[in-house]
Amino acid sequence: MKTHHNNALRIEHVGERVVLTGFVARRRDLGNLVFIDLRDGEGITQLAFDSDNPLKDKASAIKSEYVLRAEGVVRERSSKNPDLPSGDIELDVDALDVLNTAKQPPMLIRDETDALEETRLRHRYLDLRRPRLQALMKLRHSITAATREFLNQEGFLEFETPILTKSTPEGARDYIVPSRLHKHSFYALPQSPQLFKQLLMSAGFERYYQIARCFRDEDLRSDRQPEFTQIDIEMSFIDQEAVLDLTERLVAHIMKATRGIEVKTPFPRIPYHEALSRYGTDKPDTRFGLELVDLSDVFAQTDFKVFHSVLESDGRIKAINVEGGAARFSRKDIEKDLTSEVAKYGAKGLLFLRAEAEGLKGPAAKFFTEEELTATAARMEAGEGDLLLFVADRVQTVNAALGHLRNVLAGKLDLIDADTFDYTWIVEWPLFEYDEDEGRYLALHHPFTRFPEKELDTLKEDPAAVGAFGYDLVAQGQELAGGSLRIHNAEMQREVFRALGIEEARQQERFGFLLEALEYGTPPHGGIAFGLDRFVMMLGKTDNIRDVIPFPKTQSGHCLLTGAPGDVDASQLNELGLKKDKHEK
Ligand code: ASP
């Protein structure tokens, strides 16, 4: 139907006869002249109808979002538009077909639309016509295309694993689907293809990948969706180095193919415990400093009650040095804004000192001895004009609060370069973490993560002390990918289930098929999975996950376009052998 898209014609095409198609972005009627901006996924070209053009009246009746096919000759514009790539030319139209009309759209279809997100999601097909979203969908495609290109070349096979399946635990709640043929039995939607990819290794496929949809029924946060996509990878006969190396080359390939950016490999590595101690988090943003410094030993003998009682109960005192921050943050900024930031993570207070020529000063200085102040200044490398911010609490609280404050400060001080991709591996993860609330051990990655065989005894005595072959890739303060080497020995797998408090019968019922496969000669294997949506967000520079998913759900899990989740007919429920709760409306 057309010869060019709407971002193809330039001054050198002047005089050529062309055919264009697209949506009407805008019509301007200047009385004797009519202009139409014709838009498609590539851009905009101006259609022109002069006063003596017999199509002028037809053009004047055309409205926004009508679908047109226009034929004519390219000519140089008399007034050029430097903001538009095709702004030097226009089409002198001599044939015009209205392929479809359109109702008045409920929103402005432009990047700088003023529409509420609710309107945009309800009419997502209109929202998606906006150039920004068109570009993000293309970026998403380029990333998956580059992924496939790279992995195919590396000898990986692309697989599809079941959507209707049994629970695959990744630490979230399952979505469940009732079976009609087997009443009162349920499928679960996969939280990840984890067990299937491991079974494919057992089946002798040494290199697997999948652009896989995953489903997790969690309380939604603004950066989460109930269904999301992973680039999921698994390999046999490899060690950890092989997975990290492949991942680095994949990232480098994607960055080059989609953004033309050369990334430096190998990526730096930070052990898990070091990340927590220096940054307060296992997903540090390493684009700026403001590292956490432990001062607990400096205050070991302190008379200051607050610090003393924290240290007595095994807590920690840590601080951040905000270089030159003394002039930037007033006492009120610190006591109100910054304190409320640390309070979000449970810290009961934020103490501060300012570095002056004569030493550390501030309302809190009176609580400390000269020696403590001098030692603090030295440890914090405080220079005149610096601001020191302290939190004293349980170690988890200190890390969470100061880790968050670090990011807040970097934002306020404009320390973050959005164009830097600080790919970093977090390595040497513990296998388990003790969950105080649940009163039991939980797997930090998942229960299929391998650890050195010699730590089997430690597992029985002190599960939290076992170090696992796990790794996460972080960038810009986000977890981009996570993976591990897997257990390929049935006995080791049973030990882990036991340590997690999963009894024999339950192990058999839930994971019998995996344990059995491990008994039939499964090779050593491991892998990794990338959060594709997050990767697109990072490369596309958006912090809204709904910008990178064509048909996303709201934060409350609704699809405003289709109205899902919705009611079902009584007859459907009947067939499934299900009944609505009497008390529900
Ligand atoms: N299945 C894991 C996840 O979804 C990733 C992996 O270990 O490969 O987080």
Boltz pocket constraint, residues with backbone or C-beta under 6 A from the ligand:
constraints:
  - pocket:
      binder: B
      contacts: [[A, 170], [A, 191], [A, 192], [A, 193], [A, 194], [A, 233], [A, 445], [A, 482], [A, 483], [A, 484], [A, 527], [A, 528], [A, 529]]
      max_distance: 6.0
